[in-house]
Amino acid sequence: MTDKVQEKGIYWLKIKAYCDRAERCHQDVQQKLMRWEVPHFLAQGWISELIAENLLNEERYARAYVHDHVAFRQWGTSKIKQGLRRKGISKPLIDAVLRDLPMEDETEQALIAGKRKWKQIGHKGVKNQQRMKLMRHLYSKGFGMSILEKVIPLIVQETDE
């Protein structure tokens, strides 16, 4: 009996450390506890405790996710929105967090990522094919068509000069 109690105590300490190391969403914590085969009722209680101790906070997680994926991966809002949905973040919270992201920043990110890709594409092939490659790349990074329509002509024009 005491082994089971000690084992559960160890998992509690492990999940606290897991949440303490980095921002986590509820879904990540639930999946980790499921992998450790912690009973559902116990896992839900622990998640409530983690929230009460402010080790688990969905809004803080969403803001960190947005910041990291914009700053380090140069993702656009579409891809970030999709990633947050996969993590189980609610639509109102996603909209609130993305509302704080300035549109100029997204355009600037698209410009930086586009210039980098344009150098990789080089001057091989037909200009229209190069533009399409660039468009597909930026679209896959999550940038919308309105941003692509602004950015692609600037990148192409800059290299023509």
N, CA, C and O atoms as a DFTB+ gen file, in Angstrom:
644 C
 N C O
     1  1       0.827      -1.206       0.000
     2  2       0.000       0.000       0.000
     3  2       0.863       1.258       0.000
     4  3       0.573       2.196      -0.744
     5  1       1.884       1.300       0.793
     6  2       2.731       2.497       0.854
     7  2       3.504       2.711      -0.438
     8  3       3.828       3.846      -0.786
     9  1       3.809       1.612      -1.165
    10  2       4.500       1.765      -2.438
    11  2       3.644       2.554      -3.420
    12  3       4.150       3.416      -4.139
    13  1       2.330       2.255      -3.450
    14  2       1.419       2.963      -4.337
    15  2       1.345       4.445      -3.955
    16  3       1.354       5.310      -4.831
    17  1       1.274       4.736      -2.678
    18  2       1.211       6.120      -2.212
    19  2       2.498       6.844      -2.573
    20  3       2.457       7.985      -3.033
    21  1       3.633       6.200      -2.371
    22  2       4.919       6.812      -2.709
    23  2       5.018       7.030      -4.215
    24  3       5.503       8.069      -4.662
    25  1       4.555       6.045      -5.004
    26  2       4.602       6.154      -6.457
    27  2       3.789       7.358      -6.926
    28  3       4.231       8.110      -7.795
    29  1       2.599       7.540      -6.349
    30  2       1.761       8.680      -6.716
    31  2       2.421       9.986      -6.290
    32  3       2.325      10.987      -7.000
    33  1       3.085       9.986      -5.146
    34  2       3.809      11.170      -4.699
    35  2       4.930      11.532      -5.644
    36  3       5.183      12.708      -5.904
    37  1       5.594      10.527      -6.154
    38  2       6.682      10.759      -7.103
    39  2       6.129      11.371      -8.389
    40  3       6.708      12.315      -8.928
    41  1       5.008      10.836      -8.882
    42  2       4.414      11.384     -10.100
    43  2       3.934      12.821      -9.892
    44  3       4.028      13.647     -10.799
    45  1       3.431      13.108      -8.720
    46  2       3.009      14.480      -8.421
    47  2       4.209      15.427      -8.494
    48  3       4.119      16.508      -9.075
    49  1       5.317      15.020      -7.911
    50  2       6.524      15.855      -7.963
    51  2       7.036      15.982      -9.397
    52  3       7.492      17.048      -9.809
    53  1       6.957      14.891     -10.147
    54  2       7.421      14.921     -11.537
    55  2       6.561      15.849     -12.394
    56  3       7.089      16.586     -13.226
    57  1       5.243      15.819     -12.198
    58  2       4.366      16.660     -13.013
    59  2       4.512      18.123     -12.615
    60  3       4.396      19.008     -13.463
    61  1       4.765      18.387     -11.340
    62  2       5.027      19.771     -10.904
    63  2       6.307      20.287     -11.547
    64  3       6.353      21.420     -12.025
    65  1       7.338      19.463     -11.558
    66  2       8.610      19.859     -12.180
    67  2       8.434      20.061     -13.683
    68  3       9.007      20.984     -14.261
    69  1       7.647      19.204     -14.306
    70  2       7.357      19.301     -15.739
    71  2       6.705      20.647     -16.064
    72  3       7.065      21.290     -17.050
    73  1       5.758      21.069     -15.246
    74  2       5.074      22.350     -15.468
    75  2       5.952      23.537     -15.083
    76  3       5.784      24.635     -15.612
    77  1       6.866      23.319     -14.181
    78  2       7.743      24.383     -13.706
    79  2       8.837      24.711     -14.727
    80  3       9.302      25.848     -14.807
    81  1       9.241      23.706     -15.503
    82  2      10.328      23.890     -16.476
    83  2       9.938      24.776     -17.649
    84  3      10.765      25.541     -18.147
    85  1       8.701      24.686     -18.095
    86  2       8.246      25.441     -19.262
    87  2       6.734      25.603     -19.184
    88  3       6.062      24.911     -18.419
    89  1       6.207      26.525     -19.985
    90  2       4.760      26.699     -20.044
    91  2       4.141      25.457     -20.671
    92  3       4.630      24.957     -21.684
    93  1       3.076      24.966     -20.075
    94  2       2.372      23.781     -20.580
    95  2       0.889      24.089     -20.677
    96  3       0.366      24.923     -19.939
    97  1       0.222      23.412     -21.587
    98  2      -1.228      23.526     -21.669
    99  2      -1.837      22.310     -20.968
   100  3      -1.148      21.328     -20.690
   101  1      -3.124      22.393     -20.694
   102  2      -3.822      21.306     -20.002
   103  2      -3.657      19.981     -20.740
   104  3      -3.439      18.937     -20.127
   105  1      -3.766      20.042     -22.074
   106  2      -3.693      18.827     -22.887
   107  2      -2.338      18.135     -22.734
   108  3      -2.279      16.910     -22.635
   109  1      -1.253      18.907     -22.714
   110  2       0.087      18.321     -22.538
   111  2       0.189      17.590     -21.204
   112  3       0.718      16.482     -21.126
   113  1      -0.324      18.225     -20.163
   114  2      -0.256      17.637     -18.819
   115  2      -1.121      16.380     -18.750
   116  3      -0.701      15.366     -18.193
   117  1      -2.323      16.444     -19.313
   118  2      -3.206      15.276     -19.304
   119  2      -2.571      14.102     -20.050
   120  3      -2.626      12.963     -19.586
   121  1      -1.973      14.382     -21.193
   122  2      -1.327      13.309     -21.965
   123  2      -0.166      12.697     -21.195
   124  3       0.009      11.479     -21.202
   125  1       0.619      13.524     -20.538
   126  2       1.753      13.031     -19.757
   127  2       1.250      12.136     -18.622
   128  3       1.804      11.063     -18.381
   129  1       0.210      12.575     -17.934
   130  2      -0.338      11.779     -16.830
   131  2      -0.953      10.469     -17.333
   132  3      -0.876       9.443     -16.658
   133  1      -1.560      10.510     -18.518
   134  2      -2.117       9.283     -19.098
   135  2      -1.002       8.290     -19.423
   136  3      -1.140       7.089     -19.192
   137  1       0.113       8.811     -19.967
   138  2       1.253       7.938     -20.283
   139  2       1.804       7.282     -19.029
   140  3       2.267       6.142     -19.067
   141  1       1.753       8.008     -17.913
   142  2       2.230       7.457     -16.645
   143  2       1.172       6.581     -15.972
   144  3       1.402       6.025     -14.898
   145  1       0.007       6.467     -16.621
   146  2      -1.117       5.661     -16.138
   147  2      -1.623       6.114     -14.763
   148  3      -1.983       5.299     -13.913
   149  1      -1.641       7.431     -14.575
   150  2      -2.222       8.003     -13.350
   151  2      -3.731       7.951     -13.522
   152  3      -4.232       8.351     -14.572
   153  1      -4.474       7.472     -12.529
   154  2      -5.936       7.399     -12.648
   155  2      -6.548       8.770     -12.973
   156  3      -6.075       9.810     -12.514
   157  1      -7.607       8.732     -13.773
   158  2      -8.235       9.964     -14.276
   159  2      -8.654      10.904     -13.138
   160  3      -8.382      12.103     -13.199
   161  1      -9.309      10.373     -12.108
   162  2      -9.781      11.223     -11.012
   163  2      -8.607      11.913     -10.315
   164  3      -8.712      13.071      -9.911
   165  1      -7.504      11.205     -10.180
   166  2      -6.320      11.769      -9.536
   167  2      -5.676      12.824     -10.442
   168  3      -5.248      13.878      -9.972
   169  1      -5.612      12.532     -11.732
   170  2      -5.034      13.475     -12.694
   171  2      -5.821      14.787     -12.711
   172  3      -5.226      15.864     -12.737
   173  1      -7.147      14.703     -12.697
   174  2      -7.971      15.920     -12.705
   175  2      -7.746      16.743     -11.442
   176  3      -7.700      17.972     -11.497
   177  1      -7.606      16.075     -10.319
   178  2      -7.310      16.776      -9.065
   179  2      -5.959      17.474      -9.114
   180  3      -5.815      18.606      -8.651
   181  1      -4.977      16.793      -9.676
   182  2      -3.648      17.388      -9.801
   183  2      -3.659      18.584     -10.734
   184  3      -3.011      19.595     -10.466
   185  1      -4.397      18.468     -11.832
   186  2      -4.491      19.593     -12.765
   187  2      -5.120      20.794     -12.076
   188  3      -4.676      21.926     -12.270
   189  1      -6.145      20.557     -11.276
   190  2      -6.765      21.654     -10.512
   191  2      -5.764      22.278      -9.547
   192  3      -5.724      23.499      -9.400
   193  1      -4.962      21.454      -8.893
   194  2      -3.939      21.969      -7.971
   195  2      -2.879      22.773      -8.714
   196  3      -2.438      23.820      -8.239
   197  1      -2.476      22.285      -9.872
   198  2      -1.474      23.000     -10.670
   199  2      -2.001      24.371     -11.096
   200  3      -1.255      25.350     -11.125
   201  1      -3.277      24.430     -11.422
   202  2      -3.900      25.705     -11.786
   203  2      -3.927      26.622     -10.566
   204  3      -3.602      27.805     -10.665
   205  1      -4.313      26.076      -9.422
   206  2      -4.375      26.868      -8.190
   207  2      -2.990      27.403      -7.806
   208  3      -2.878      28.516      -7.292
   209  1      -1.945      26.621      -8.053
   210  2      -0.578      27.050      -7.740
   211  2       0.022      27.915      -8.854
   212  3       1.181      28.322      -8.774
   213  1      -0.765      28.190      -9.877
   214  2      -0.360      28.990     -11.035
   215  2       0.820      28.384     -11.799
   216  3       1.600      29.106     -12.419
   217  1       0.941      27.087     -11.752
   218  2       1.943      26.395     -12.566
   219  2       1.372      26.047     -13.937
   220  3       2.117      25.761     -14.874
   221  1       0.065      26.073     -14.045
   222  2      -0.624      25.735     -15.287
   223  2      -1.609      26.861     -15.585
   224  3      -2.550      27.092     -14.827
   225  1      -1.381      27.561     -16.703
   226  2      -2.202      28.708     -17.051
   227  2      -2.343      28.749     -18.570
   228  3      -1.358      28.976     -19.273
   229  1      -3.533      28.536     -19.074
   230  2      -3.768      28.459     -20.521
   231  2      -3.428      29.772     -21.234
   232  3      -2.830      29.752     -22.309
   233  1      -3.802      30.902     -20.649
   234  2      -3.532      32.179     -21.309
   235  2      -2.030      32.435     -21.386
   236  3      -1.519      32.857     -22.423
   237  1      -1.336      32.183     -20.298
   238  2       0.119      32.368     -20.297
   239  2       0.783      31.432     -21.305
   240  3       1.724      31.819     -21.997
   241  1       0.283      30.192     -21.382
   242  2       0.804      29.240     -22.363
   243  2       0.585      29.752     -23.788
   244  3       1.500      29.722     -24.611
   245  1      -0.629      30.220     -24.073
   246  2      -0.961      30.689     -25.421
   247  2      -0.080      31.884     -25.808
   248  3       0.399      31.961     -26.940
   249  1       0.131      32.803     -24.880
   250  2       0.986      33.967     -25.171
   251  2       2.430      33.541     -25.428
   252  3       3.081      34.065     -26.331
   253  1       2.929      32.600     -24.644
   254  2       4.293      32.108     -24.842
   255  2       4.408      31.377     -26.178
   256  3       5.402      31.528     -26.888
   257  1       3.403      30.595     -26.515
   258  2       3.382      29.864     -27.782
   259  2       3.447      30.838     -28.956
   260  3       4.230      30.652     -29.887
   261  1       2.614      31.876     -28.900
   262  2       2.588      32.871     -29.975
   263  2       3.948      33.559     -30.070
   264  3       4.516      33.673     -31.156
   265  1       4.458      34.008     -28.951
   266  2       5.748      34.703     -28.956
   267  2       6.847      33.828     -29.554
   268  3       7.583      34.267     -30.437
   269  1       6.955      32.603     -29.076
   270  2       8.025      31.717     -29.531
   271  2       7.912      31.366     -31.008
   272  3       8.917      31.320     -31.718
   273  1       6.696      31.121     -31.469
   274  2       6.522      30.707     -32.863
   275  2       6.645      31.881     -33.838
   276  3       6.965      31.681     -35.010
   277  1       6.397      33.081     -33.370
   278  2       6.630      34.258     -34.211
   279  2       8.123      34.584     -34.212
   280  3       8.713      34.800     -35.271
   281  1       8.726      34.617     -33.042
   282  2      10.124      35.047     -32.922
   283  2      11.120      34.026     -33.474
   284  3      12.085      34.402     -34.140
   285  1      10.898      32.758     -33.208
   286  2      11.911      31.764     -33.549
   287  2      11.610      30.957     -34.811
   288  3      12.527      30.472     -35.473
   289  1      10.338      30.814     -35.141
   290  2       9.990      29.995     -36.310
   291  2       9.408      30.803     -37.459
   292  3       9.147      30.263     -38.534
   293  1       9.205      32.102     -37.233
   294  2       8.619      33.001     -38.237
   295  2       7.299      32.462     -38.796
   296  3       7.092      32.434     -40.009
   297  1       6.415      32.037     -37.898
   298  2       5.108      31.551     -38.320
   299  2       4.143      32.717     -38.435
   300  3       4.272      33.714     -37.724
   301  1       3.189      32.589     -39.320
   302  2       2.103      33.549     -39.457
   303  2       0.933      33.166     -38.568
   304  3       0.936      32.111     -37.932
   305  1      -0.072      34.041     -38.532
   306  2      -1.194      33.819     -37.616
   307  2      -1.996      32.557     -37.933
   308  3      -2.501      31.903     -37.020
   309  1      -2.119      32.213     -39.202
   310  2      -2.913      31.023     -39.552
   311  2      -2.303      29.758     -38.970
   312  3      -3.012      28.922     -38.410
   313  1      -1.009      29.620     -39.099
   314  2      -0.345      28.416     -38.602
   315  2      -0.326      28.401     -37.074
   316  3      -0.465      27.342     -36.462
   317  1      -0.157      29.558     -36.463
   318  2      -0.186      29.649     -35.000
   319  2      -1.571      29.277     -34.482
   320  3      -1.704      28.528     -33.514
   321  1      -2.597      29.807     -35.137
   322  2      -3.982      29.501     -34.746
   323  2      -4.234      27.993     -34.827
   324  3      -4.837      27.403     -33.930
   325  1      -3.771      27.391     -35.897
   326  2      -3.936      25.948     -36.083
   327  2      -3.196      25.173     -34.988
   328  3      -3.730      24.203     -34.449
   329  1      -1.988      25.589     -34.663
   330  2      -1.208      24.923     -33.624
   331  2      -1.868      25.028     -32.255
   332  3      -1.890      24.059     -31.496
   333  1      -2.401      26.195     -31.941
   334  2      -3.083      26.377     -30.655
   335  2      -4.363      25.547     -30.588
   336  3      -4.692      24.996     -29.538
   337  1      -5.090      25.455     -31.710
   338  2      -6.290      24.612     -31.729
   339  2      -5.937      23.151     -31.465
   340  3      -6.653      22.451     -30.750
   341  1      -4.812      22.694     -32.054
   342  2      -4.377      21.306     -31.834
   343  2      -4.032      21.066     -30.365
   344  3      -4.152      19.944     -29.872
   345  1      -3.607      22.110     -29.671
   346  2      -3.273      21.989     -28.254
   347  2      -4.494      22.102     -27.351
   348  3      -4.376      22.002     -26.129
   349  1      -5.664      22.309     -27.946
   350  2      -6.895      22.352     -27.163
   351  2      -7.197      23.708     -26.550
   352  3      -7.990      23.796     -25.612
   353  1      -6.586      24.756     -27.055
   354  2      -6.849      26.101     -26.548
   355  2      -8.164      26.599     -27.154
   356  3      -8.438      26.372     -28.333
   357  1      -8.969      27.275     -26.340
   358  2     -10.285      27.726     -26.796
   359  2     -10.167      28.838     -27.840
   360  3      -9.213      29.616     -27.831
   361  1     -11.153      28.897     -28.737
   362  2     -11.157      29.885     -29.814
   363  2     -11.154      31.320     -29.276
   364  3     -10.407      32.150     -29.793
   365  1     -11.966      31.643     -28.250
   366  2     -11.920      33.022     -27.733
   367  2     -10.534      33.409     -27.194
   368  3     -10.094      34.546     -27.367
   369  1      -9.855      32.466     -26.547
   370  2      -8.520      32.762     -26.027
   371  2      -7.524      32.943     -27.178
   372  3      -6.675      33.834     -27.133
   373  1      -7.630      32.103     -28.197
   374  2      -6.752      32.229     -29.373
   375  2      -6.953      33.599     -30.010
   376  3      -5.984      34.292     -30.322
   377  1      -8.215      33.991     -30.202
   378  2      -8.510      35.290     -30.817
   379  2      -7.971      36.438     -29.970
   380  3      -7.423      37.402     -30.504
   381  1      -8.125      36.337     -28.657
   382  2      -7.642      37.396     -27.762
   383  2      -6.124      37.526     -27.823
   384  3      -5.596      38.638     -27.856
   385  1      -5.432      36.409     -27.836
   386  2      -3.970      36.433     -27.851
   387  2      -3.458      36.953     -29.198
   388  3      -2.508      37.735     -29.241
   389  1      -4.084      36.525     -30.291
   390  2      -3.647      36.966     -31.612
   391  2      -4.009      38.426     -31.886
   392  3      -3.358      39.089     -32.693
   393  1      -5.041      38.921     -31.215
   394  2      -5.434      40.318     -31.368
   395  2      -4.311      41.249     -30.893
   396  3      -4.151      42.355     -31.410
   397  1      -3.543      40.792     -29.911
   398  2      -2.441      41.591     -29.377
   399  2      -1.225      41.614     -30.295
   400  3      -0.311      42.414     -30.091
   401  1      -1.204      40.747     -31.300
   402  2      -0.080      40.665     -32.226
   403  2      -0.239      41.751     -33.296
   404  3      -1.198      41.714     -34.067
   405  1       0.683      42.713     -33.352
   406  2       0.545      43.787     -34.339
   407  2       0.662      43.267     -35.776
   408  3       1.504      42.418     -36.069
   409  1      -0.178      43.775     -36.653
   410  2      -0.189      43.351     -38.063
   411  2       1.137      43.695     -38.746
   412  3       1.586      42.966     -39.631
   413  1       1.765      44.806     -38.335
   414  2       3.042      45.200     -38.930
   415  2       4.104      44.145     -38.656
   416  3       4.945      43.862     -39.510
   417  1       4.061      43.561     -37.452
   418  2       5.026      42.517     -37.104
   419  2       4.887      41.313     -38.025
   420  3       5.884      40.726     -38.445
   421  1       3.644      40.946     -38.336
   422  2       3.427      39.790     -39.200
   423  2       3.916      40.080     -40.618
   424  3       4.496      39.210     -41.268
   425  1       3.685      41.280     -41.089
   426  2       4.165      41.657     -42.418
   427  2       5.685      41.647     -42.447
   428  3       6.293      41.171     -43.406
   429  1       6.293      42.174     -41.395
   430  2       7.756      42.197     -41.297
   431  2       8.323      40.774     -41.246
   432  3       9.334      40.484     -41.886
   433  1       7.671      39.888     -40.483
   434  2       8.102      38.486     -40.404
   435  2       8.024      37.824     -41.772
   436  3       8.926      37.084     -42.166
   437  1       6.948      38.091     -42.489
   438  2       6.777      37.514     -43.830
   439  2       7.854      38.033     -44.769
   440  3       8.367      37.286     -45.603
   441  1       8.196      39.295     -44.638
   442  2       9.236      39.892     -45.474
   443  2      10.597      39.249     -45.193
   444  3      11.338      38.922     -46.120
   445  1      10.915      39.073     -43.934
   446  2      12.197      38.456     -43.549
   447  2      12.262      37.010     -44.049
   448  3      13.243      36.601     -44.670
   449  1      11.198      36.239     -43.767
   450  2      11.169      34.834     -44.192
   451  2      11.180      34.729     -45.714
   452  3      11.804      33.829     -46.277
   453  1      10.487      35.652     -46.376
   454  2      10.432      35.643     -47.831
   455  2      11.774      35.954     -48.468
   456  3      12.161      35.319     -49.450
   457  1      12.483      36.923     -47.917
   458  2      13.813      37.270     -48.448
   459  2      14.776      36.095     -48.291
   460  3      15.565      35.797     -49.187
   461  1      14.695      35.439     -47.143
   462  2      15.563      34.282     -46.895
   463  2      15.274      33.174     -47.907
   464  3      16.200      32.587     -48.466
   465  1      14.002      32.890     -48.143
   466  2      13.616      31.848     -49.088
   467  2      13.977      32.246     -50.522
   468  3      14.400      31.405     -51.316
   469  1      13.808      33.530     -50.848
   470  2      14.112      34.007     -52.194
   471  2      15.591      33.794     -52.522
   472  3      15.935      33.461     -53.656
   473  1      16.457      33.986     -51.539
   474  2      17.891      33.730     -51.744
   475  2      18.138      32.249     -52.004
   476  3      18.981      31.889     -52.826
   477  1      17.403      31.392     -51.301
   478  2      17.554      29.942     -51.496
   479  2      17.077      29.510     -52.872
   480  3      17.684      28.649     -53.508
   481  1      15.996      30.108     -53.322
   482  2      15.447      29.764     -54.632
   483  2      16.431      30.182     -55.712
   484  3      16.597      29.495     -56.720
   485  1      17.090      31.336     -55.484
   486  2      18.079      31.821     -56.449
   487  2      17.433      32.266     -57.738
   488  3      16.250      32.605     -57.772
   489  1      18.203      32.263     -58.779
   490  2      17.707      32.719     -60.078
   491  2      17.608      31.555     -61.039
   492  3      17.909      31.677     -62.226
   493  1      17.180      30.418     -60.501
   494  2      16.988      29.231     -61.337
   495  2      15.557      29.249     -61.863
   496  3      14.610      29.421     -61.095
   497  1      15.405      29.076     -63.134
   498  2      14.069      28.912     -63.701
   499  2      13.376      30.214     -64.029
   500  3      13.973      31.291     -64.015
   501  1      12.117      30.083     -64.319
   502  2      11.269      31.186     -64.749
   503  2      10.838      31.988     -63.522
   504  3      10.574      31.422     -62.461
   505  1      10.769      33.298     -63.674
   506  2      10.417      34.195     -62.572
   507  2       9.061      33.841     -61.956
   508  3       8.906      33.910     -60.737
   509  1       8.077      33.464     -62.781
   510  2       6.758      33.098     -62.244
   511  2       6.839      31.845     -61.371
   512  3       6.162      31.755     -60.347
   513  1       7.663      30.884     -61.777
   514  2       7.825      29.668     -60.970
   515  2       8.484      30.001     -59.636
   516  3       8.120      29.437     -58.604
   517  1       9.442      30.907     -59.655
   518  2      10.099      31.327     -58.421
   519  2       9.096      32.015     -57.497
   520  3       9.078      31.763     -56.292
   521  1       8.268      32.880     -58.066
   522  2       7.247      33.578     -57.274
   523  2       6.267      32.583     -56.650
   524  3       5.866      32.737     -55.496
   525  1       5.888      31.565     -57.418
   526  2       4.959      30.552     -56.899
   527  2       5.596      29.754     -55.765
   528  3       4.940      29.459     -54.765
   529  1       6.875      29.405     -55.919
   530  2       7.585      28.699     -54.842
   531  2       7.604      29.545     -53.579
   532  3       7.351      29.054     -52.478
   533  1       7.906      30.817     -53.757
   534  2       7.946      31.737     -52.623
   535  2       6.563      31.848     -51.980
   536  3       6.439      31.830     -50.755
   537  1       5.535      31.962     -52.806
   538  2       4.172      32.076     -52.292
   539  2       3.776      30.818     -51.512
   540  3       3.214      30.919     -50.421
   541  1       4.062      29.646     -52.062
   542  2       3.734      28.385     -51.371
   543  2       4.467      28.296     -50.028
   544  3       3.896      27.888     -49.016
   545  1       5.739      28.688     -50.045
   546  2       6.533      28.631     -48.812
   547  2       5.926      29.531     -47.733
   548  3       5.715      29.096     -46.601
   549  1       5.652      30.773     -48.089
   550  2       5.113      31.713     -47.098
   551  2       3.702      31.317     -46.657
   552  3       3.338      31.493     -45.494
   553  1       2.924      30.790     -47.576
   554  2       1.575      30.338     -47.223
   555  2       1.653      29.165     -46.236
   556  3       0.861      29.079     -45.297
   557  1       2.618      28.264     -46.462
   558  2       2.780      27.117     -45.551
   559  2       3.273      27.554     -44.178
   560  3       3.090      26.832     -43.198
   561  1       3.892      28.719     -44.098
   562  2       4.333      29.269     -42.820
   563  2       3.192      29.950     -42.070
   564  3       3.356      30.368     -40.923
   565  1       2.023      30.060     -42.730
   566  2       0.852      30.596     -42.053
   567  2       0.537      32.049     -42.349
   568  3      -0.263      32.659     -41.641
   569  1       1.142      32.615     -43.374
   570  2       0.846      33.996     -43.732
   571  2      -0.329      34.020     -44.703
   572  3      -0.401      33.204     -45.621
   573  1      -1.239      34.951     -44.497
   574  2      -2.439      35.051     -45.315
   575  2      -2.172      35.706     -46.658
   576  3      -1.123      36.313     -46.875
   577  1      -3.129      35.572     -47.545
   578  2      -2.994      36.101     -48.901
   579  2      -2.843      37.619     -48.909
   580  3      -2.130      38.160     -49.755
   581  1      -3.498      38.314     -47.988
   582  2      -3.391      39.777     -47.972
   583  2      -1.948      40.204     -47.684
   584  3      -1.469      41.192     -48.240
   585  1      -1.269      39.472     -46.832
   586  2       0.131      39.773     -46.531
   587  2       1.018      39.373     -47.704
   588  3       1.941      40.103     -48.067
   589  1       0.737      38.208     -48.300
   590  2       1.534      37.753     -49.441
   591  2       1.448      38.730     -50.610
   592  3       2.437      38.966     -51.303
   593  1       0.262      39.297     -50.824
   594  2       0.087      40.263     -51.915
   595  2       0.922      41.520     -51.705
   596  3       1.314      42.169     -52.675
   597  1       1.197      41.870     -50.458
   598  2       2.036      43.032     -50.163
   599  2       3.523      42.689     -50.262
   600  3       4.314      43.455     -50.812
   601  1       3.883      41.536     -49.726
   602  2       5.288      41.186     -49.508
   603  2       5.991      40.666     -50.766
   604  3       7.123      41.064     -51.041
   605  1       5.359      39.807     -51.512
   606  2       6.022      39.165     -52.657
   607  2       6.487      40.184     -53.706
   608  3       7.619      40.081     -54.176
   609  1       5.661      41.156     -54.087
   610  2       6.172      42.150     -55.045
   611  2       7.384      42.923     -54.512
   612  3       8.294      43.254     -55.273
   613  1       7.395      43.208     -53.212
   614  2       8.536      43.921     -52.624
   615  2       9.819      43.093     -52.721
   616  3      10.879      43.618     -53.061
   617  1       9.715      41.815     -52.424
   618  2      10.887      40.935     -52.466
   619  2      11.402      40.793     -53.884
   620  3      12.604      40.902     -54.126
   621  1      10.496      40.549     -54.828
   622  2      10.886      40.361     -56.228
   623  2      11.466      41.661     -56.793
   624  3      12.474      41.635     -57.499
   625  1      10.839      42.781     -56.488
   626  2      11.287      44.083     -56.977
   627  2      12.683      44.397     -56.433
   628  3      13.531      44.911     -57.162
   629  1      12.921      44.093     -55.174
   630  2      14.204      44.362     -54.539
   631  2      15.354      43.625     -55.233
   632  3      16.448      44.171     -55.377
   633  1      15.103      42.385     -55.659
   634  2      16.155      41.605     -56.310
   635  2      16.319      41.984     -57.779
   636  3      17.372      41.736     -58.366
   637  1      15.278      42.586     -58.383
   638  2      15.383      43.010     -59.790
   639  2      16.260      44.242     -59.939
   640  3      16.847      44.479     -60.995
   641  1      16.341      45.023     -58.867
   642  2      17.112      46.279     -58.937
   643  2      18.592      46.052     -58.917
   644  3      19.364      47.010     -58.970
